[in-house]
């Protein structure tokens, strides 16, 4: 699977959170946002509606 299309939430295990390096100074913290997933999506929905 292409790294650009990886699902950020599917198959993530909190106890196995890891860092995926992108380039110097940039990383994806895999599994880091899972405890706040619902709140993040709710906030993004609110932003999307406000921007529309």
DRENPA-3360 file (N, C-alpha, C; in nm, 2 decimals, always signed):
BEGIN
1 = XXXXXXXX = +0.08/-0.12/+0.00/+0.00/+0.00/+0.00/+0.09/+0.12/+0.00 ~ +0.05/+0.22/-0.08/+0.12/+0.35/-0.09/+0.12/+0.42/+0.05 ~ +0.23/+0.47/+0.09/+0.23/+0.55/+0.22/+0.14/+0.67/+0.22 ~ +0.12/+0.73/+0.11/+0.03/+0.85/+0.10/-0.12/+0.81/+0.12 ~ -0.16/+0.69/+0.11/-0.30/+0.65/+0.13/-0.32/+0.56/+0.25 ~ -0.23/+0.55/+0.34/-0.25/+0.47/+0.46/-0.36/+0.53/+0.54 ~ -0.45/+0.45/+0.60/-0.55/+0.49/+0.69/-0.49/+0.52/+0.82 ~ -0.51/+0.64/+0.88/-0.45/+0.68/+1.00/-0.51/+0.61/+1.13;
9 = XXXXXXXX = -0.63/+0.55/+1.12/-0.69/+0.50/+1.23/-0.71/+0.35/+1.22 ~ -0.73/+0.29/+1.11/-0.76/+0.15/+1.09/-0.64/+0.07/+1.13 ~ -0.66/-0.04/+1.21/-0.56/-0.14/+1.25/-0.45/-0.08/+1.34 ~ -0.48/+0.04/+1.40/-0.38/+0.10/+1.49/-0.40/+0.04/+1.63 ~ -0.30/+0.01/+1.70/-0.30/-0.04/+1.83/-0.23/+0.06/+1.92 ~ -0.30/+0.11/+2.02/-0.24/+0.21/+2.11/-0.11/+0.17/+2.17 ~ -0.11/+0.04/+2.21/+0.01/+0.00/+2.28/+0.13/-0.02/+2.18 ~ +0.11/-0.01/+2.06/+0.21/-0.02/+1.96/+0.22/+0.10/+1.87;
17 = XXXXXXXX = +0.19/+0.22/+1.93/+0.20/+0.35/+1.86/+0.35/+0.36/+1.82 ~ +0.37/+0.41/+1.70/+0.50/+0.43/+1.65/+0.51/+0.56/+1.57 ~ +0.63/+0.59/+1.54/+0.66/+0.72/+1.46/+0.70/+0.67/+1.32 ~ +0.63/+0.73/+1.22/+0.66/+0.71/+1.08/+0.73/+0.83/+1.03 ~ +0.86/+0.82/+1.00/+0.93/+0.94/+0.95/+0.89/+0.97/+0.81 ~ +0.87/+1.10/+0.78/+0.84/+1.15/+0.65/+0.96/+1.22/+0.58 ~ +1.02/+1.31/+0.66/+1.14/+1.38/+0.61/+1.20/+1.44/+0.74 ~ +1.32/+1.50/+0.73/+1.38/+1.56/+0.85/+1.29/+1.66/+0.92;
25 = XXXXXXXX = +1.25/+1.63/+1.04/+1.17/+1.72/+1.12/+1.02/+1.69/+1.11 ~ +0.98/+1.60/+1.03/+0.84/+1.57/+1.01/+0.81/+1.42/+1.03 ~ +0.71/+1.39/+1.12/+0.68/+1.25/+1.14/+0.52/+1.24/+1.16 ~ +0.47/+1.12/+1.13/+0.34/+1.08/+1.16/+0.34/+1.00/+1.29 ~ +0.27/+1.04/+1.39/+0.26/+0.96/+1.52/+0.15/+0.86/+1.50 ~ +0.17/+0.75/+1.45/+0.07/+0.64/+1.42/+0.00/+0.60/+1.55 ~ -0.13/+0.61/+1.56/-0.21/+0.57/+1.67/-0.22/+0.68/+1.78 ~ -0.15/+0.79/+1.76/-0.15/+0.90/+1.86/-0.28/+0.96/+1.89;
33 = XXXXXXXX = -0.36/+0.98/+1.78/-0.49/+1.05/+1.79/-0.61/+0.96/+1.83 ~ -0.59/+0.83/+1.83/-0.70/+0.74/+1.86/-0.79/+0.77/+1.98 ~ -0.73/+0.81/+2.09/-0.81/+0.84/+2.21/-0.91/+0.96/+2.18 ~ -0.87/+1.04/+2.09/-0.95/+1.16/+2.06/-1.02/+1.16/+1.92 ~ -1.03/+1.04/+1.86/-1.08/+1.03/+1.73/-1.22/+1.10/+1.71 ~ -1.31/+1.07/+1.79/-1.45/+1.12/+1.78/-1.44/+1.28/+1.79 ~ -1.37/+1.33/+1.88/-1.36/+1.48/+1.90/-1.29/+1.54/+1.78 ~ -1.19/+1.48/+1.73/-1.12/+1.53/+1.61/-1.21/+1.54/+1.49;
41 = XXXXXXXX = -1.29/+1.43/+1.46/-1.38/+1.43/+1.35/-1.49/+1.53/+1.37 ~ -1.54/+1.54/+1.49/-1.65/+1.64/+1.52/-1.60/+1.78/+1.49 ~ -1.47/+1.81/+1.54/-1.42/+1.95/+1.52/-1.39/+1.97/+1.37 ~ -1.35/+1.87/+1.29/-1.33/+1.89/+1.15/-1.46/+1.91/+1.08 ~ -1.56/+1.84/+1.12/-1.70/+1.86/+1.06/-1.74/+2.00/+1.09 ~ -1.72/+2.05/+1.21/-1.76/+2.19/+1.24/-1.69/+2.29/+1.16 ~ -1.56/+2.27/+1.14/-1.48/+2.36/+1.05/-1.52/+2.36/+0.91 ~ -1.55/+2.23/+0.86/-1.60/+2.22/+0.72/-1.73/+2.29/+0.70;
49 = XXXX = -1.82/+2.28/+0.79/-1.95/+2.35/+0.78/-1.93/+2.50/+0.78 ~ -1.85/+2.55/+0.88/-1.82/+2.69/+0.89/-1.75/+2.75/+0.76 ~ -1.67/+2.67/+0.70/-1.60/+2.72/+0.58/-1.68/+2.71/+0.46 ~ -1.79/+2.64/+0.46/-1.88/+2.62/+0.34/-1.96/+2.74/+0.31;
% end
